[in-house]
Amino acid sequence: MRRTWPAAALLRVAFASALLVGLFYLVPVESNIPTAQLWLRGAICVLGIVFVSWLVTHQIRRQFAAGGLDAPLVGLLIALVSGVLFFALMDYAVAEATAGQFIGLDTRTDALYFALSTLGTVGFGDVHAQSQAARILVIIQILFNLVLITAGGSVLVNQITERVRRARQGAAPPQEEPPVTP
């Protein structure tokens, strides 16, 4: 199996995350769309949730199947970032579709802030779901966070811990200095 240098892996995650955030800010989301387009957008949202859930689950399974130590964590990290950005985009799309869906969610940055504060279970209360549709989306987001993001985060922590443990075991033990005798 191919070994990836930690710096190269981090650069890949940073680059992919930056591209995903750029896409998040560029995807067109207009307000006041016809009802048929609103239903189509809802169907795409459901398909997106299924796809992102599959992506994260696939990466978690891949980590377990690889045995842990040499499995590249890059795919899992990118999948987790994708999940957060996807829900931020859906929150923003719902807020843009009809006024009053979310209170305090006016920009994409507000949506990203809300998605991250929901993920972190911070909930400052400055942005919150007001309508039933927005609340259903947030419920799905919370369940996604609890099940898939938590599982992915747990796999990441376990993988990193295992790598550090194996690296320490493989390193030569520190040599003791001989005692000084007078």
Residue pairs with C-beta under 8 A, 6 or more apart in sequence:
1 66
1 70
1 71
2 70
2 72
3 70
4 72
4 74
9 72
9 73
9 74
12 74
13 74
13 77
13 78
13 81
16 74
16 78
16 81
17 77
17 78
17 81
20 78
20 81
20 82
20 85
21 85
23 85
24 85
24 88
24 89
24 108
24 112
25 108
27 89
29 89
29 92
29 93
29 96
30 96
31 96
31 97
31 98
31 99
33 41
33 97
38 97
41 93
41 97
45 90
45 93
45 137
48 86
48 90
49 86
49 90
49 140
49 144
52 79
52 82
52 83
52 86
52 144
53 83
53 144
53 148
55 79
55 82
55 83
56 76
56 79
56 80
56 82
56 83
56 148
56 149
56 151
56 152
57 148
58 79
59 75
59 76
59 79
59 152
60 76
60 148
60 151
60 152
60 155
62 71
62 75
62 76
63 71
63 73
63 76
63 155
63 159
64 155
68 158
68 159
68 162
69 162
69 163
69 166
71 159
73 156
73 159
73 160
76 152
76 155
76 156
77 156
79 152
80 149
80 152
80 153
80 156
83 144
83 148
83 149
84 112
84 115
84 116
84 119
84 149
85 112
85 115
87 115
87 118
87 137
87 141
87 144
88 108
88 111
88 112
88 114
88 115
88 116
89 108
89 111
90 137
90 141
91 102
91 105
91 111
91 114
91 115
91 134
91 137
91 138
91 141
92 105
92 107
92 108
92 110
92 111
94 101
94 102
94 133
94 134
94 137
95 101
95 102
95 105
95 106
95 111
95 134
98 131
100 130
100 131
101 129
101 130
101 131
101 133
101 134
102 114
102 127
102 128
102 129
102 130
102 134
103 127
103 128
103 130
104 110
104 126
104 127
104 128
105 111
105 114
105 127
110 127
113 127
114 127
115 141
117 123
117 124
117 127
118 138
118 141
118 142
118 145
119 145
119 149
129 135
129 137
129 138
